[in-house]
Amino acid sequence: MAQRNTAVTDQADCPLPEVLRLIGDKWCIQILVELGEGPRRFTQLERAIDGISRRMLTLNLRNLERNGLVSRTVHPDAPPSVEYAITPLAEDIRDPLETLANWARHAAPALIAARQTYDARLGAER
């Protein structure tokens, strides 16, 4: 039976899985990229991120805030308004996330074409 090298997979030694679970979520990168453009109110984020539900936006914002990537500021206006912004910690990963988002926009047609070619080839083999 193969032995697992726990020294390599220990979270203290290798935090990558934890970080990928946090920012690799379907919505988190989009939220962080949008907030990288500047502070946003909840409804601005909701409108900017296509397909996200209010509940998913709320859950993801709370999770990002809990992990120190997003700050939440309540302005005591009438009615009160809430503004979200990225923190200095999230600012450190802003460039790589924007690069990933740009690559995704650029590569989307090629990814779709590759998927269609693969599916067609798989269908022909059956």
MOZIKA-V667744 format. One record per run of one state. SS is the DSSP state (2 for helix, 1 for strand, 0 for the rest). FROM is the first residue (numbers start at 0). TO is the last residue. If there is no record, write none. Layout:
ss: {SS & SS}
from: {FROM & FROM}
to: {TO & TO}
This chain:
ss: {0 & 2 & 0 & 2 & 0 & 2 & 0 & 1 & 2 & 0 & 2 & 0 & 1 & 0 & 1 & 0 & 2 & 0 & 2 & 0}
from: {0 & 5 & 9 & 15 & 23 & 27 & 36 & 39 & 41 & 48 & 53 & 66 & 69 & 75 & 80 & 86 & 87 & 91 & 93 & 125}
to: {4 & 8 & 14 & 22 & 26 & 35 & 38 & 40 & 47 & 52 & 65 & 68 & 74 & 79 & 85 & 86 & 90 & 92 & 124 & 125}
